[in-house]
Amino acid sequence: MDRQTVDAYERGAVAYGEARRAYHPERAESFARGLPAGGVRLDLGSGPGHYIPHLGTPVVAADAAVNMLFEARRRHPGTPAAACDVEALPFRRHGLSGVWASKVLQHVPPGRLPATLGELHRALAVGGTLDLTLFDHDEAAASPDRARVTDADDDFPGRLFAFWSPEALRHLLVGAGFVVDDLDERPTGTGGFRQLAARATRARTLADTVAPGVRVLVCGLNPSLYAADAGIGFARPGNRFWAAARAAGLATADRDPAAALRDHGMGMTDIVKRATVAAAELTPDEYRAGLARIRWLLGWLRPRVVCFVGLAGWRAVVDRKAVPGIQPQGLAGVPTYVMPSTSGLNASSRPADLVEHLRAVAALAYGAGGDPAGVAGHGR
C-alpha cells in the first residue's frame, strides 16, 4: 500500500473516525449473510471500524495504519486486529471465508493491484467472498491505471487514489482467480468520480503473476486442478515447463512465479482460468472469451513478447493451421510465439525442443545474448 497514504491515515485517524461513517451498511450485512457460520471475515482497511458491527462474527480488523486500529478497538473492544499491508497479509492460505475491502484497494499503486488481488486469492478459501469498493473516474477511460495524490484541498491530504474502469477491474479480478458475481457503478456526486462496487467468488484456479514492465508474458491454456491447488502454474512434477524455463534463462528458482517476475521479467497467466483435469475439456467459447481478456492485458502491460504454451487455444480461435513459432498476425500489436504443451503427456516434444522454444522467446524478450537477470526489480 502507498506509504504516504498510510502516513496520512496515521496522522488523521481520530479525525477520520469522527468525519466518516459506514455509508453502505446494508451491503456489508448482505456480504456477512452470505458467509458460512463461524467463517472468519476480514475487514481489510478497517480504518476506525465503522463497518465492524455490520460484518458479523468472527471478524478481524486489518489496517496498515496502527492508529486506525487503536480507534477501531476503542470503538469495538475485543475485536482482533492485525497491523498489516494489504499486499502482504499475515494469514494462512485459504484461512479466510470473506474479505470486506471498502475503499482500501484504491490506495494500492496501480501496477501492484494484480499482485494484491493475488494475495487475497491466496488467503481466501475456495468459494470465499471478496467484496470491494474503489473509485472510477473519467480519467480511467483514457488509461486503466490512472492515479493521483490529493493536495491541501483534501481533508486528509497526501493520499494516493488509483482509478479503475469497470472493464479493467473485471479483467483484473478474473485474472486474479475470481468469478465476478456483481459489479456496479454508482455516482458519488462529485465531478467525474464514481464508485465501483464488486462482489466476487474465489475460484479453484490460479491467480495471474503480472505487473507493468513485464518482458515476456507466458499464457498457459488453463490451470490443471493440481496446479490450482498448489497455487503454482505448471506445478505437476511431470510438467517440463520450469526445467525448460530455467535452461532458457527465463527463471532461476524452480516453480516460483513471483521470483520469475521479479528477477527475470516473466509474467504468467492462462487463456482460460477455469481449472480442469485436462485442457480437452475447454470449449472454443471459453478460449474466445479468454483471448479477449489477454488482449486487454497485453494492451496494459505491453510486454515484448507473449508466449502461448500449448497450441490448442490459438488453433481453436485464431489460426487452426498454426505451427509452433512466431505467429505472423501477433496479438494486440505484441509479437506472439506459440509452442507445444510442456505436459509430460505430450510425448511428441522432447525436453530439448521445449528449451529451444523458450530460448527463442527469451531472445525476443531480451535480445540476442541478453541477460534476463538484468531486469531484476522491474515490477516494483
C-alpha positions as CSV (number, residue, x, y, z in Angstrom):
1,M,0.0,0.0,0.0
2,D,1.2,3.5,-0.7
3,R,3.3,4.6,2.3
4,Q,2.4,8.3,2.0
5,T,-1.3,7.3,2.2
6,V,-0.7,5.2,5.3
7,D,1.1,8.2,7.0
8,A,-1.9,10.4,6.2
9,Y,-4.2,8.0,7.9
10,E,-1.8,7.6,10.9
11,R,-2.0,11.4,11.4
12,G,-5.7,11.7,10.9
13,A,-7.1,8.5,12.5
14,V,-9.2,10.2,15.2
15,A,-10.5,13.0,12.9
16,Y,-11.3,10.4,10.2
17,G,-13.3,8.3,12.6
18,E,-15.4,11.4,13.5
19,A,-15.8,12.6,10.0
20,R,-16.8,9.3,8.3
21,R,-19.3,6.6,8.8
22,A,-20.5,3.3,7.3
23,Y,-22.1,4.6,4.1
24,H,-23.4,1.2,2.9
25,P,-24.2,-0.9,6.0
26,E,-26.8,-2.9,4.0
27,R,-24.2,-4.1,1.6
28,A,-21.9,-5.2,4.4
29,E,-24.8,-7.0,6.1
30,S,-25.6,-8.8,2.8
31,F,-21.9,-9.8,2.5
32,A,-22.0,-11.2,6.0
33,R,-25.1,-13.2,5.5
34,G,-23.5,-15.0,2.6
35,L,-20.6,-16.3,4.6
36,P,-20.7,-19.7,6.4
37,A,-21.4,-19.7,10.1
38,G,-18.1,-19.3,12.0
39,G,-16.2,-18.4,8.9
40,V,-13.5,-15.7,9.6
41,R,-14.2,-12.5,7.8
42,L,-11.6,-9.8,7.3
43,D,-12.4,-6.1,7.5
44,L,-9.5,-5.1,5.2
45,G,-8.6,-1.4,5.6
46,S,-10.9,-1.3,8.5
47,G,-10.0,2.3,9.5
48,P,-11.7,3.2,12.7
49,G,-14.1,0.3,12.4
50,H,-17.2,1.8,11.0
51,Y,-18.2,-1.4,9.3
52,I,-17.3,-3.9,12.1
53,P,-20.8,-4.0,13.6
54,H,-22.3,-5.0,10.2
55,L,-19.9,-7.8,9.3
56,G,-20.9,-10.5,11.7
57,T,-18.5,-12.6,13.7
58,P,-15.8,-13.7,13.9
59,V,-14.3,-10.5,12.3
60,V,-10.7,-9.4,12.2
61,A,-9.9,-5.7,11.7
62,A,-6.8,-5.2,9.5
63,D,-5.2,-1.9,8.6
64,A,-1.7,-0.6,7.7
65,A,-2.2,2.4,9.9
66,V,-1.8,1.4,13.6
67,N,-3.6,4.4,14.9
68,M,-6.7,3.4,12.9
69,L,-6.6,0.0,14.6
70,F,-6.4,1.8,18.0
71,E,-9.6,3.7,17.1
72,A,-11.3,0.5,15.9
73,R,-10.6,-1.3,19.1
74,R,-11.5,1.7,21.2
75,R,-14.9,1.7,19.5
76,H,-15.3,-2.1,19.4
77,P,-13.4,-3.6,22.3
78,G,-12.3,-7.1,21.9
79,T,-12.1,-7.1,18.1
80,P,-9.0,-8.9,17.0
81,A,-6.7,-6.6,14.9
82,A,-3.8,-7.1,12.6
83,A,-1.5,-4.3,11.5
84,C,-0.5,-5.3,8.0
85,D,-0.1,-4.2,4.4
86,V,-2.8,-5.3,2.0
87,E,0.0,-6.5,-0.3
88,A,1.4,-9.0,2.3
89,L,-1.4,-10.4,4.5
90,P,-0.3,-12.4,7.6
91,F,-3.0,-15.0,7.2
92,R,-2.5,-18.6,6.2
93,R,-3.5,-19.9,2.8
94,H,-7.3,-20.5,2.5
95,G,-7.8,-19.2,6.0
96,L,-10.5,-16.6,5.4
97,S,-14.1,-17.1,4.4
98,G,-14.6,-13.5,3.3
99,V,-12.8,-10.2,2.8
100,W,-14.6,-6.8,3.0
101,A,-12.4,-4.2,1.3
102,S,-14.3,-1.0,1.3
103,K,-12.3,1.8,-0.4
104,V,-8.8,0.4,0.5
105,L,-7.5,-1.1,-2.7
106,Q,-7.8,2.3,-4.3
107,H,-4.7,3.2,-2.3
108,V,-2.6,0.4,-3.9
109,P,-0.3,1.8,-6.7
110,P,-1.9,0.6,-9.9
111,G,0.9,-1.6,-11.1
112,R,0.7,-3.6,-7.8
113,L,-3.0,-4.3,-7.8
114,P,-2.7,-7.7,-9.7
115,A,-0.4,-9.0,-7.0
116,T,-2.6,-7.6,-4.2
117,L,-5.6,-9.4,-5.7
118,G,-3.5,-12.5,-5.9
119,E,-2.6,-12.2,-2.2
120,L,-6.4,-12.0,-1.4
121,H,-6.9,-15.1,-3.6
122,R,-4.2,-16.9,-1.6
123,A,-5.8,-16.0,1.8
124,L,-9.4,-16.8,0.8
125,A,-10.8,-20.3,0.9
126,V,-12.2,-21.7,-2.3
127,G,-15.7,-20.4,-2.6
128,G,-14.9,-17.4,-0.3
129,T,-16.2,-14.0,-1.0
130,L,-14.4,-10.7,-1.8
131,D,-16.4,-7.5,-1.6
132,L,-14.5,-4.5,-2.7
133,T,-15.2,-0.8,-3.4
134,L,-12.9,1.6,-5.1
135,F,-13.2,4.6,-7.5
136,D,-13.6,5.1,-11.2
137,H,-13.0,8.5,-12.8
138,D,-13.4,10.0,-16.2
139,E,-9.6,9.8,-16.5
140,A,-9.8,6.0,-16.4
141,A,-11.4,5.9,-19.8
142,A,-8.1,7.1,-21.3
143,S,-5.9,4.7,-19.2
144,P,-6.9,1.9,-17.0
145,D,-4.5,2.7,-14.2
146,R,-4.6,6.4,-13.6
147,A,-3.7,7.7,-10.1
148,R,-3.4,11.0,-8.3
149,V,-2.3,12.1,-4.9
150,T,-4.6,14.5,-3.0
151,D,-3.4,18.0,-2.1
152,A,-4.2,20.5,0.6
153,D,-7.8,20.8,-0.6
154,D,-8.4,17.3,0.7
155,D,-9.4,17.0,4.4
156,F,-6.7,14.2,4.6
157,P,-4.1,15.3,2.1
158,G,-1.3,13.1,0.7
159,R,-3.5,10.1,-0.1
160,L,-2.9,8.2,-3.4
161,F,-6.1,7.2,-5.3
162,A,-5.9,4.8,-8.2
163,F,-8.9,4.9,-10.6
164,W,-10.1,1.8,-12.5
165,S,-12.7,1.4,-15.2
166,P,-15.3,-1.4,-14.8
167,E,-13.8,-3.3,-17.7
168,A,-10.3,-3.1,-16.2
169,L,-11.5,-4.2,-12.7
170,R,-13.4,-7.1,-14.2
171,H,-10.4,-8.3,-16.2
172,L,-8.1,-8.0,-13.1
173,L,-10.5,-9.9,-10.9
174,V,-10.8,-12.7,-13.4
175,G,-7.1,-12.8,-13.8
176,A,-6.6,-13.0,-10.1
177,G,-8.7,-16.1,-9.9
178,F,-12.2,-14.8,-9.0
179,V,-15.6,-15.2,-10.6
180,V,-17.2,-11.8,-10.7
181,D,-20.7,-12.1,-9.4
182,D,-21.7,-8.5,-9.3
183,L,-20.1,-5.2,-10.4
184,D,-21.9,-2.0,-10.1
185,E,-21.0,1.6,-10.7
186,R,-22.7,4.5,-8.8
187,P,-22.2,8.3,-8.9
188,T,-20.6,10.0,-5.9
189,G,-22.0,13.5,-6.6
190,T,-18.5,14.9,-7.2
191,G,-17.1,15.8,-10.6
192,G,-16.0,12.8,-12.6
193,F,-15.9,10.4,-9.8
194,R,-17.9,7.1,-9.5
195,Q,-17.7,4.3,-7.0
196,L,-17.1,0.8,-8.3
197,A,-18.5,-2.0,-6.1
198,A,-17.7,-5.6,-6.9
199,R,-18.5,-8.9,-5.3
200,A,-16.6,-11.9,-6.4
201,T,-16.1,-15.6,-5.5
202,R,-12.7,-17.1,-5.0
203,A,-12.4,-19.9,-7.7
204,R,-10.4,-23.1,-7.6
205,T,-7.8,-21.7,-10.0
206,L,-4.6,-19.7,-10.3
207,A,-4.0,-16.0,-9.9
208,D,-2.0,-14.2,-12.5
209,T,1.5,-13.2,-11.7
210,V,1.9,-9.9,-13.7
211,A,3.0,-6.3,-13.5
212,P,3.6,-3.4,-15.9
213,G,7.0,-3.6,-17.4
214,V,6.9,-7.4,-17.7
215,R,9.2,-8.5,-20.6
216,V,7.5,-11.9,-21.5
217,L,4.0,-13.0,-20.7
218,V,3.6,-16.7,-20.6
219,C,0.0,-17.9,-21.2
220,G,-1.0,-21.5,-20.4
221,L,-4.2,-23.0,-21.8
222,N,-5.8,-23.3,-18.3
223,P,-4.7,-24.5,-14.9
224,S,-4.9,-28.1,-14.0
225,L,-6.6,-29.0,-10.8
226,Y,-3.2,-30.0,-9.4
227,A,-1.7,-26.6,-10.3
228,A,-4.8,-24.7,-8.9
229,D,-4.5,-26.5,-5.6
230,A,-0.7,-25.9,-5.4
231,G,-1.1,-22.2,-6.3
232,I,1.7,-22.5,-9.0
233,G,1.4,-22.8,-12.8
234,F,2.8,-25.9,-14.4
235,A,3.2,-27.3,-10.9
236,R,2.9,-31.1,-11.5
237,P,6.2,-32.9,-11.2
238,G,5.9,-34.4,-14.7
239,N,5.4,-31.0,-16.3
240,R,8.6,-29.8,-18.1
241,F,7.9,-26.1,-18.2
242,W,10.0,-25.0,-15.2
243,A,13.0,-27.1,-16.2
244,A,12.9,-25.6,-19.7
245,A,12.3,-22.1,-18.5
246,R,15.4,-22.4,-16.2
247,A,17.5,-23.8,-19.0
248,A,16.4,-21.0,-21.3
249,G,17.2,-18.3,-18.7
250,L,13.6,-17.2,-18.1
251,A,13.7,-18.3,-14.4
252,T,16.2,-19.3,-11.8
253,A,14.1,-20.7,-9.0
254,D,12.0,-23.8,-9.6
255,R,8.2,-23.4,-9.5
256,D,8.4,-19.8,-8.2
257,P,6.4,-17.4,-10.4
258,A,6.9,-14.4,-8.1
259,A,10.7,-14.8,-8.4
260,A,10.5,-15.2,-12.2
261,L,8.5,-12.0,-12.4
262,R,10.8,-10.1,-10.0
263,D,14.1,-11.3,-11.2
264,H,13.6,-12.1,-14.9
265,G,10.5,-10.1,-16.0
266,M,8.5,-13.3,-16.8
267,G,4.8,-12.9,-16.1
268,M,2.3,-15.8,-16.1
269,T,-1.4,-16.1,-16.9
270,D,-3.8,-18.5,-18.6
271,I,-6.2,-18.1,-21.6
272,V,-9.0,-19.8,-19.6
273,K,-9.0,-19.5,-15.8
274,R,-11.3,-22.5,-15.2
275,A,-9.2,-25.4,-13.8
276,T,-9.8,-28.8,-15.3
277,V,-8.4,-32.3,-15.3
278,A,-7.4,-31.9,-18.9
279,A,-7.4,-29.0,-21.4
280,A,-9.5,-31.0,-23.7
281,E,-12.5,-30.1,-21.5
282,L,-12.3,-26.5,-22.6
283,T,-14.6,-25.1,-25.3
284,P,-14.0,-22.7,-28.2
285,D,-16.2,-20.1,-26.5
286,E,-14.1,-20.2,-23.4
287,Y,-11.0,-19.7,-25.5
288,R,-12.6,-16.7,-27.3
289,A,-13.6,-15.0,-24.0
290,G,-10.1,-15.7,-22.5
291,L,-8.3,-14.3,-25.5
292,A,-10.4,-11.1,-25.2
293,R,-9.0,-10.7,-21.6
294,I,-5.5,-11.5,-22.8
295,R,-5.8,-8.7,-25.5
296,W,-6.7,-6.3,-22.8
297,L,-3.9,-7.5,-20.6
298,L,-1.4,-7.1,-23.4
299,G,-2.7,-3.6,-24.1
300,W,-2.0,-2.6,-20.5
301,L,1.3,-4.5,-19.8
302,R,2.9,-4.1,-23.3
303,P,5.3,-7.0,-22.9
304,R,8.0,-7.5,-25.6
305,V,6.6,-10.9,-26.4
306,V,3.6,-13.2,-25.4
307,C,4.2,-16.9,-25.4
308,F,1.3,-19.4,-25.5
309,V,2.2,-22.8,-24.1
310,G,0.1,-25.3,-26.0
311,L,-1.3,-24.8,-29.4
312,A,-5.0,-25.8,-28.8
313,G,-6.3,-22.3,-27.7
314,W,-4.6,-20.5,-30.6
315,R,-5.7,-23.0,-33.1
316,A,-9.3,-23.0,-31.8
317,V,-9.7,-19.2,-32.1
318,V,-7.1,-17.6,-34.2
319,D,-5.4,-20.0,-36.7
320,R,-6.4,-23.6,-36.9
321,K,-3.3,-24.4,-39.0
322,A,-0.8,-22.7,-36.7
323,V,2.5,-24.3,-36.2
324,P,5.0,-23.7,-33.3
325,G,7.0,-20.5,-33.6
326,I,6.3,-16.8,-34.2
327,Q,2.8,-16.1,-35.4
328,P,2.5,-13.7,-38.3
329,Q,-0.5,-11.9,-37.1
330,G,0.6,-11.3,-33.5
331,L,-1.9,-10.3,-30.8
332,A,-2.8,-6.8,-29.7
333,G,0.3,-5.5,-31.5
334,V,2.6,-7.7,-29.4
335,P,4.9,-10.3,-31.0
336,T,3.3,-13.7,-30.4
337,Y,5.0,-17.1,-30.0
338,V,3.1,-20.4,-29.8
339,M,4.9,-23.5,-28.6
340,P,3.9,-27.1,-27.8
341,S,2.5,-28.1,-24.5
342,T,5.1,-28.8,-21.8
343,S,2.9,-31.5,-20.2
344,G,4.6,-34.9,-19.7
345,L,1.7,-36.4,-21.7
346,N,3.0,-34.6,-24.8
347,A,5.4,-37.3,-25.9
348,S,6.0,-35.7,-29.3
349,S,8.0,-32.8,-27.8
350,R,11.4,-33.6,-26.3
351,P,12.7,-31.6,-23.3
352,A,15.4,-30.2,-25.6
353,D,12.8,-29.0,-28.0
354,L,10.9,-27.1,-25.3
355,V,14.1,-25.5,-24.2
356,E,14.8,-24.3,-27.7
357,H,11.3,-22.8,-28.0
358,L,11.7,-20.9,-24.7
359,R,15.2,-19.7,-25.8
360,A,13.6,-18.2,-28.9
361,V,11.1,-16.5,-26.6
362,A,13.9,-15.2,-24.4
363,A,15.7,-13.8,-27.4
364,L,12.6,-11.9,-28.4
365,A,12.1,-10.6,-24.8
366,Y,15.7,-9.6,-24.1
367,G,17.5,-9.5,-27.4
368,A,20.1,-11.9,-28.7
369,G,22.6,-12.6,-26.0
370,G,20.6,-10.5,-23.5
371,D,20.7,-11.2,-19.8
372,P,17.2,-11.8,-18.4
373,A,18.5,-11.4,-14.9
374,G,19.3,-7.8,-15.7
375,V,15.7,-6.8,-15.3
376,A,15.5,-7.6,-11.6
377,G,13.1,-5.4,-9.7
378,H,11.3,-4.3,-12.9
379,G,7.9,-4.7,-11.4
380,R,8.5,-2.9,-8.1
